[in-house]
Amino acid sequence: MSDPLKPSVSILSKLGSLAVHCEEMLSAKGHVFDRHAIAGILLDGELKEWLVQMDKMALLPVKR
């Protein structure tokens, strides 16, 4: 990954999907499908690498 501060369209799409599925899961009509979709997106290799790069730059919250 060249510059994690300039993510690819696919990373942006995955982040957008995460936001939508999180919003849906937390809504009154939340569904287990959203939880599974979130889990699947978080397993994506490209997204995982982007998260590693962002973590190295100290731009993400520290995990508990």
C-alpha positions in Angstrom: 0.0 0.0 0.0 1.5 3.3 -1.1 -0.2 5.9 1.1 -2.9 4.8 3.7 -4.0 8.4 3.8 -5.2 8.1 0.2 -7.1 4.8 0.3 -8.3 3.1 -2.9 -11.9 3.2 -4.1 -12.2 -0.4 -2.9 -11.1 0.5 0.7 -13.5 3.4 0.7 -16.3 1.2 -0.4 -15.5 -1.3 2.3 -15.4 1.4 5.0 -18.7 2.8 3.7 -20.2 -0.7 3.9 -19.0 -1.1 7.4 -20.6 2.2 8.4 -23.9 1.2 6.8 -24.0 -2.3 8.3 -23.0 -0.9 11.8 -25.8 1.7 11.6 -28.3 -1.0 10.5 -27.2 -3.4 13.2 -27.6 -0.7 15.9 -31.0 0.3 14.7 -34.3 -0.9 16.0 -34.5 -3.1 13.0 -31.0 -4.5 13.4 -30.5 -8.0 11.9 -27.9 -10.7 12.4 -27.1 -10.4 8.7 -25.5 -7.1 9.5 -23.3 -8.6 12.1 -22.2 -11.3 9.7 -21.5 -8.8 7.0 -19.4 -6.7 9.4 -17.4 -9.8 10.4 -16.8 -10.7 6.7 -15.6 -7.2 5.8 -13.2 -7.2 8.7 -11.6 -10.4 7.4 -10.8 -8.7 4.0 -7.0 -8.8 3.4 -6.8 -5.3 1.8 -8.7 -3.7 4.6 -6.6 -5.5 7.2 -3.4 -4.2 5.6 -4.8 -0.7 5.5 -5.7 -0.9 9.2 -2.1 -2.1 10.0 -0.7 0.9 8.0 -3.1 3.3 9.8 -2.2 1.8 13.2 1.6 2.3 12.4 0.8 6.0 11.9 -1.1 6.0 15.3 -4.2 7.2 13.6 -6.6 4.5 15.0 -7.8 4.0 18.5 -5.8 1.6 20.6 -7.4 -1.8 21.0 -8.5 -2.9 24.4 
